């Protein structure tokens, strides 16, 4: 018999049943308690966003996440009765709009949740194309980043006809 087994036997023979129950409960629930502990916030070095855009729209990066505001044309993903998701780092997100029954017009979406400590990002336009995932850059008016009310906002004017897939990479600015 190993020294460890002898030690456990000695504890079990002399231990108070209440103590044994407490040890058991602590061991059983420790993984659940660990999940409840706050996780450190680490700002992603890069966030890749892909969206099907027609007309003026703005992508907002706030401390709580990402959301859209829309101008007069079709909402991102919604041209011609489509409901394409916006892709955040490859994960599909179908924004819920304040005026959900309307595919067009001024509106604001719900927020894709991200917990950030900064909105100090820079924009790189990776592609503007008819196909999702493409790094081809069709001729379009370039998106322009601005800072508004503590948010990093990418204004996508898109005055040209038809919608395009915009692939954008947001990079954490170096201090």
Secondary structure, 3 states (H helix, E strand, C coil): CCHHHHHHHHHHHHCCHHHHHHHHHHHHHHHHHHHHCCCCCCCCCEEEEEEEECCCEEEEEECCEEEEEECCCECCCCHHHCCCCEEECCEEECCCECCCCCCECCEEECCEECCCCCCCEEEEEEEEECCCCCCCECCCCCCEEEEECCEEEEEECCCCCCCEEEEEEEEECCC
